[in-house]
Amino acid sequence: MKSRAVRQIRQSLKAGAFGGIRYLGLVLLAAGAVALSACTTNPATGKSQIAPLMSPEQEARAGAEAHPKILEVYGGAYDDAKVGGYVAGVTTRIARATNQPNGPYRVTVLDSPVVNAFALPGGYVYVTRGLMALVNDEAELASVIGHEIGHVAARHSAQRQTAAIGTSLLGAVLGAVVGSNAVNQAFGLGGQGFLASYSRDQEYEADMLGVQYLAKAGYDPYAAADFLNSMGAQEALNAKVRNAEHDASRNDWLASHPATPARVSAANAHARETGAAPGQQERNRDAYLSAIDGMLYGDDPDEGIVRDREFIHPKLGFSFKAPPGFTLTNSATAVVAQGPDGTIAKFDTGQNAGGVEIGQYLANEWAKGVRLGSLERFTVNGMKAATATATIGNYNGRLVAIEFGPGRVYRFLMGTVPQAGTRHDAALQELVMSFRKISAAEARAVKPLRIRIVTVRPGDTALSLGRRMIYSDFQAERFRVLNGLAGNGEPRPGTRAKIIAE
């Protein structure tokens, strides 16, 4: 019965049978048949679960096929033998505490400033250097890796494939890069797919397994809750910078993910169940800080960099600046600006190989097939440009195309929610009009930012150390979040701390 149900689903997908109720009914009946026909024991927890459609061999194949796409979207692997070797060592130590001590687990540090970690079928585990910058000790890093190995060991990816056949891996990755459901919906950057659709129960289960692995490996199991608190503090600070509301009790950008306070509480409870007291087992803070000292922070200048609220691309020779209250996120394919009231703008590049007039390019090539309003021509710092309005999902959209040079066009796709009215229009106009060419001297002056480890001296405060970093606003708050200091906490003299500097 199980194989017949699978054949029915596959035949429906191959035939493209998008026949409304008939198609939906077939899938539901087939899925029901799978659910009723077979159960298996979860290899990590010992609990009964629905048998996944994917075999271990298929999972390994799926992970191997997806791995190059992950590297492409996230800017490749971070090329630093010290950091890579350190993370591999932590992974090996955690893996020995699992039900599969010999793996297979393949850990990759991704060359991305985005705070993210995830796992693919077949034991592929990823952490970004952006996440590593937020981590404060080896035990916290081990908790992240343990959580992701927990997903692999419990075969959560295979279970997701059973529940949602045909999801888009690459689309989900792009959504994860930006980390915003609003951006996904407005700009089509992905959805709740292969990477971003663990159920709440699966997230809690991976948290539980991760804490158990921590304790068994000799790490402080309370480190998991500490890092979850740091992630929550980062989200709160990002909202504060944008002057946006932040409700820590709400779920994060995927509704299936448990809210951070609930996860912190559950992680602490699991830590208590191990019988270890807080601080009784290893944290290895000094070893971790030494490993990341000098690690690249933020963007690689070759790919363009975010400096405070400014994006500069020294190789391509341009920059633009976001207005106050906006944050910038750079990815391999676009730069996204997020502002108050869910205001968003996506910046990317286009090709005008035919050299058509910029207004015609916008209407007939970039936005071909889109119903546009009020197409206008203007100039941006001496460059020809065109703009038009459009409705993009639930957003009032505006498209801007700027002619940079022969065949080269830069584009802003901006959106505001209807209830915001026109109050952010001036800010978005300021964003567009800040776009300019930079000189060769300006390009040469751009240096990469790095994590620098300093020793706190008597008289140093969160504010004084925050002022040594690149930010023009929220300096003390940024230092505290970066170093895991809760509330109005201050660094202790003699301890080591992270700052961001050239």
C-alpha positions in Angstrom: 0.0 0.0 0.0 2.8 2.4 0.8 4.6 2.0 -2.5 1.3 2.4 -4.4 0.6 5.6 -2.5 4.0 7.0 -3.4 3.4 6.0 -7.1 0.1 7.9 -7.1 1.7 11.1 -5.8 4.6 10.9 -8.2 2.3 10.2 -11.2 0.3 13.3 -10.2 3.3 15.5 -10.0 4.7 14.2 -13.3 1.3 14.8 -15.0 1.1 18.3 -13.7 -2.4 17.5 -12.4 -3.1 20.9 -10.8 -6.8 20.1 -11.0 -8.0 21.9 -7.8 -10.0 19.7 -5.5 -9.3 16.5 -7.5 -5.5 16.9 -7.2 -5.7 17.9 -3.6 -7.9 15.0 -2.7 -5.5 12.6 -4.4 -2.5 13.9 -2.5 -4.4 13.8 0.8 -5.6 10.3 0.2 -2.1 9.1 -0.8 -0.5 10.9 2.2 -3.1 9.3 4.5 -2.3 5.9 3.1 1.4 6.5 3.8 0.7 7.6 7.4 -1.5 4.6 8.0 0.7 2.1 6.4 4.0 2.3 8.1 5.6 3.6 11.3 9.2 3.3 12.4 11.3 4.1 15.4 13.1 7.4 15.5 16.8 6.5 15.6 17.7 9.4 17.9 14.8 9.4 20.4 13.5 5.9 20.3 10.0 7.2 19.7 7.5 5.9 17.1 7.2 8.1 14.0 5.8 7.9 10.4 8.2 6.1 8.2 9.9 8.7 5.9 9.5 8.3 2.1 13.3 8.9 1.7 15.7 6.1 2.5 19.0 6.9 4.1 20.6 6.4 0.7 18.2 8.9 -0.9 18.9 11.3 1.9 22.6 11.1 1.3 22.0 11.7 -2.4 19.7 14.6 -1.8 22.3 16.3 0.5 25.1 15.8 -2.0 23.0 17.3 -4.8 22.0 20.3 -2.7 25.5 21.0 -1.3 26.8 23.0 -4.3 23.6 25.1 -4.4 24.1 25.9 -0.7 27.6 27.0 -1.4 26.5 29.2 -4.3 23.8 31.0 -2.4 25.9 31.5 0.7 29.1 32.7 -0.9 31.0 29.4 -0.7 32.9 28.0 2.2 34.9 30.4 4.5 38.5 30.0 3.5 40.2 29.9 6.9 41.9 26.7 7.9 42.1 27.8 11.6 38.3 28.5 11.8 37.4 25.4 9.7 39.6 23.1 11.7 38.3 24.4 15.0 34.6 23.9 14.0 35.4 20.4 12.6 36.9 19.5 16.0 33.8 20.6 17.9 31.6 18.7 15.4 33.6 15.5 16.0 33.3 15.9 19.7 29.5 16.4 19.5 29.0 13.6 17.0 30.6 11.1 19.4 27.8 11.9 21.9 25.1 11.0 19.4 23.5 7.7 18.4 25.7 7.8 15.3 29.2 8.6 16.7 30.9 7.8 13.3 28.5 10.1 11.4 28.4 10.7 8.5 28.5 14.5 9.4 30.1 17.0 7.1 30.3 20.5 8.6 30.9 23.6 6.5 31.5 27.2 7.7 29.7 29.3 5.1 31.3 32.7 4.0 28.1 34.6 4.9 27.5 37.4 7.4 23.9 36.2 8.0 23.3 34.6 11.3 22.2 31.1 10.3 22.8 27.4 10.8 21.0 24.4 9.2 21.4 20.8 8.2 20.6 18.8 5.0 19.8 15.1 4.6 22.8 12.9 4.6 24.6 14.7 7.4 25.5 18.0 5.8 25.7 20.6 8.6 26.3 24.3 8.0 27.1 27.3 10.2 27.7 30.8 8.9 30.6 33.0 10.1 27.8 35.5 10.9 26.5 33.1 13.5 30.0 32.4 14.8 30.4 36.1 15.4 27.4 36.1 17.7 28.5 32.9 19.6 30.5 33.6 22.8 32.2 30.3 23.6 32.8 26.8 22.4 29.9 25.3 24.3 27.5 27.7 22.6 28.9 26.7 19.2 28.6 23.1 20.2 24.9 23.7 21.1 24.2 25.0 17.6 25.9 22.1 15.9 24.3 19.7 18.3 20.8 21.1 17.4 21.5 20.6 13.7 22.9 17.1 14.2 19.8 16.4 16.2 17.7 17.2 13.1 19.9 14.8 11.0 20.0 12.0 13.6 16.2 12.2 14.0 15.7 12.2 10.2 13.6 15.3 10.4 14.5 16.2 6.8 13.2 12.9 5.5 10.0 13.5 7.5 9.6 16.9 6.0 10.0 15.5 2.6 7.1 13.1 3.5 4.9 15.9 4.6 5.7 18.3 1.8 6.7 16.7 -1.5 8.0 19.0 -4.2 9.2 21.9 -2.1 11.9 24.2 -3.5 15.3 23.8 -1.9 16.9 26.9 -3.6 13.8 29.0 -2.9 13.9 28.2 0.8 17.6 28.9 1.0 17.1 32.3 -0.5 14.4 33.0 2.0 16.7 31.9 4.8 19.4 34.2 3.6 17.2 37.3 4.0 15.5 35.9 7.1 12.3 37.8 6.5 8.9 36.4 5.6 7.8 39.9 4.4 10.7 40.1 2.0 9.9 36.5 0.8 6.3 37.4 0.1 7.0 40.7 -1.6 10.0 39.8 -3.7 9.6 36.1 -4.3 12.8 35.1 -2.5 11.5 31.8 -1.3 9.1 30.2 1.1 8.6 27.6 3.7 10.4 24.8 1.9 13.1 22.2 2.2 15.2 24.2 4.7 12.6 26.3 6.5 9.8 24.0 7.4 10.6 22.0 10.5 7.6 21.6 12.7 7.4 23.1 16.2 7.8 19.6 17.6 10.8 18.9 15.5 12.5 22.1 16.6 11.9 21.3 20.3 13.1 17.7 19.7 16.3 19.0 18.1 16.8 21.4 21.0 16.3 18.5 23.4 18.8 16.3 21.6 21.3 19.1 21.3 21.3 19.7 25.0 21.7 16.0 25.7 24.6 15.9 23.3 26.2 18.9 25.0 26.1 17.2 28.4 27.3 13.9 27.2 30.2 15.5 25.4 31.3 17.3 28.6 30.0 20.8 27.7 27.8 23.0 29.9 24.3 22.1 28.8 23.0 25.6 29.7 25.0 27.0 26.8 22.1 26.2 24.5 19.7 28.6 26.3 22.4 31.2 26.5 22.8 31.3 22.7 19.1 31.3 22.2 19.0 34.4 24.4 21.7 36.0 22.3 19.7 35.4 19.1 16.6 36.9 20.8 18.6 40.0 21.8 19.9 40.3 18.2 16.3 40.2 16.9 15.2 42.8 19.4 18.1 45.1 18.5 17.4 44.8 14.8 13.8 45.8 15.5 14.9 48.7 17.7 17.2 50.0 14.9 14.3 50.0 12.5 12.0 51.6 15.1 9.8 48.5 14.7 7.8 46.7 17.4 9.3 43.5 18.8 7.3 41.0 20.8 9.7 38.4 22.1 6.8 36.1 23.0 5.7 35.8 19.3 7.1 33.2 17.0 9.9 34.3 14.7 9.6 34.7 10.9 8.4 31.2 10.4 5.2 30.4 12.2 6.3 26.8 12.7 9.3 27.8 14.8 8.8 28.1 18.5 9.2 31.6 20.0 12.6 32.3 21.5 11.5 32.6 25.2 9.6 29.3 25.0 12.7 27.6 23.5 14.9 29.2 26.2 12.7 27.9 28.9 12.5 24.4 27.4 16.3 24.3 26.8 17.0 25.2 30.4 14.6 22.5 31.6 16.4 19.9 29.4 19.7 21.2 30.9 18.4 20.6 34.4 17.4 17.1 33.5 21.0 16.2 32.7 21.8 16.7 36.4 24.6 19.2 35.7 24.8 22.5 37.5 25.3 25.7 35.5 29.0 26.3 34.9 30.0 22.9 36.1 31.0 21.6 32.7 33.2 23.2 30.0 32.5 26.4 28.1 36.0 27.0 26.7 35.5 30.7 26.1 39.1 31.6 25.7 39.8 28.9 23.2 36.8 30.0 21.1 37.7 33.7 21.2 41.2 32.8 20.1 39.9 30.7 17.2 37.7 33.6 15.8 40.2 36.4 16.4 40.7 38.1 13.0 37.7 36.3 11.4 36.0 38.3 8.6 33.0 40.2 9.9 30.2 41.4 7.6 30.7 41.3 3.9 33.7 40.5 1.8 34.7 43.8 0.0 34.9 41.9 -3.3 31.1 41.3 -3.0 30.3 44.7 -1.7 30.1 45.6 2.0 27.6 47.1 4.4 29.2 49.9 6.5 26.8 51.1 9.1 23.8 52.2 6.9 25.9 52.5 3.7 26.5 49.8 1.0 29.7 50.2 -0.9 30.9 48.0 -3.8 34.6 48.9 -4.5 35.0 46.6 -7.4 31.9 47.7 -9.3 32.4 51.4 -8.2 29.2 52.5 -6.6 27.6 53.1 -3.2 24.2 54.1 -1.7 23.0 54.8 1.8 19.9 53.7 3.7 18.0 56.4 5.6 17.9 56.4 9.5 15.8 53.5 10.8 16.7 51.1 8.0 19.0 48.1 8.1 20.9 46.6 5.1 21.5 42.9 4.4 23.8 41.8 1.6 23.4 38.4 0.0 25.0 36.8 -3.1 22.1 38.0 -5.3 20.8 41.2 -3.8 21.0 43.8 -1.1 17.8 44.2 1.0 16.9 47.3 3.0 14.3 46.9 5.8 12.7 49.8 7.5 9.8 50.8 9.8 6.3 49.4 9.2 7.6 46.6 7.1 9.0 48.9 4.5 11.4 47.0 2.2 13.6 47.6 -0.8 15.6 45.1 -2.9 18.6 46.3 -4.8 20.2 44.2 -7.6 21.8 44.5 -11.0 20.4 43.9 -14.5 21.7 43.7 -18.1 20.6 46.0 -20.9 22.5 44.3 -23.6 20.4 45.9 -26.4 21.1 49.4 -25.0 17.5 50.4 -25.1 16.3 53.7 -23.5 16.1 53.2 -19.7 12.3 53.8 -19.5 11.7 51.2 -22.2 14.1 48.8 -20.4 12.1 49.1 -17.2 8.7 48.7 -18.8 9.4 46.1 -21.5 12.3 44.1 -20.2 12.6 44.2 -16.4 8.9 44.5 -15.7 7.6 42.8 -18.8 4.1 41.6 -18.2 3.6 43.7 -15.0 0.9 46.3 -14.9 2.8 49.6 -14.3 1.6 53.0 -13.3 3.1 56.5 -13.9 6.3 55.7 -15.8 8.7 58.7 -15.4 12.2 59.5 -16.4 14.7 61.4 -14.1 18.4 61.5 -13.2 20.3 60.2 -10.2 23.7 62.0 -9.7 24.1 62.5 -13.4 22.8 59.0 -14.4 19.7 58.4 -16.5 16.9 56.7 -14.5 13.3 55.7 -14.8 10.6 54.8 -12.2 7.1 53.3 -12.2 4.6 52.0 -9.6 3.1 48.6 -9.4 1.2 46.4 -6.9 3.5 43.6 -5.6 1.5 41.1 -3.5 0.2 43.1 -0.5 2.7 45.9 -1.1 2.5 49.2 -2.9 5.6 48.9 -5.0 7.9 51.2 -6.9 10.5 50.1 -9.4 13.6 52.2 -10.2 16.1 51.5 -12.9 19.4 53.4 -13.1 21.7 53.4 -16.2 25.2 53.0 -14.8 27.2 52.3 -18.0 27.0 50.5 -21.3 24.7 47.5 -20.8 24.7 47.9 -17.0 21.6 48.8 -15.0 21.1 48.9 -11.3 17.6 48.5 -9.9 15.6 49.2 -6.7 12.3 47.3 -6.1 10.6 48.9 -3.1 7.5 48.2 -1.2 5.3 49.8 1.5 2.2 48.4 3.1 -1.0 50.3 2.3 -1.6 51.3 6.0 1.7 53.1 6.0 0.4 55.6 3.5 3.1 57.9 2.1 5.0 58.5 5.3 8.0 56.4 4.1 8.1 57.7 0.5 10.6 60.4 1.3 13.0 57.9 2.9 12.8 55.6 -0.1 13.4 58.5 -2.4 16.4 59.4 -0.2 17.7 55.9 -0.6 17.5 56.0 -4.4 19.0 59.5 -4.7 22.0 58.5 -2.6 23.1 56.0 -5.3 26.4 57.3 -6.8 29.6 56.3 -8.5 32.7 56.3 -6.2 36.2 57.3 -7.1 39.2 54.9 -7.3 40.5 56.4 -4.1 37.3 55.7 -2.3 37.3 52.1 -3.6 40.9 51.6 -2.4 40.1 52.9 1.1 37.5 50.1 1.7 39.0 47.5 4.0 37.3 44.4 5.4 36.0 44.3 8.9 37.1 41.6 11.3 36.4 40.3 14.8 39.1 41.6 17.1 39.5 40.2 20.6 40.5 42.7 23.2 41.2 42.5 26.9 38.8 44.7 29.0 40.8 47.3 30.9 39.7 49.1 34.1 37.4 51.9 33.1 36.2 50.3 29.9 32.4 50.2 29.5 30.0 48.8 26.9 29.7 52.3 25.5 33.5 53.0 25.3 34.1 49.7 23.7 31.1 50.1 21.4 32.6 53.4 20.2 35.6 51.6 19.0 33.4 49.8 16.4 32.0 51.1 13.1 28.5 51.9 14.2 27.1 55.4 14.5 24.1 54.4 16.6 23.2 52.0 19.4 26.9 51.5 20.2 26.6 50.2 23.7 23.6 48.0 22.7 25.5 46.5 19.8 28.5 45.7 22.0 26.3 44.0 24.6 24.5 41.9 22.0 27.8 40.9 20.3 29.2 39.8 23.7 26.2 38.2 25.3 25.7 40.8 28.0 22.1 40.9 29.2 20.2 44.1 30.0 22.6 46.9 31.0 25.4 44.5 31.7 29.0 45.8 31.6 32.2 44.0 30.7 34.4 42.9 33.6 38.1 44.2 33.6 40.5 41.4 32.8 38.0 39.5 30.6 38.2 39.2 26.9 35.6 40.7 24.5 34.8 41.0 20.9 34.8 44.2 18.9 34.4 44.9 15.2 37.3 46.8 13.6 39.4 46.8 10.4 
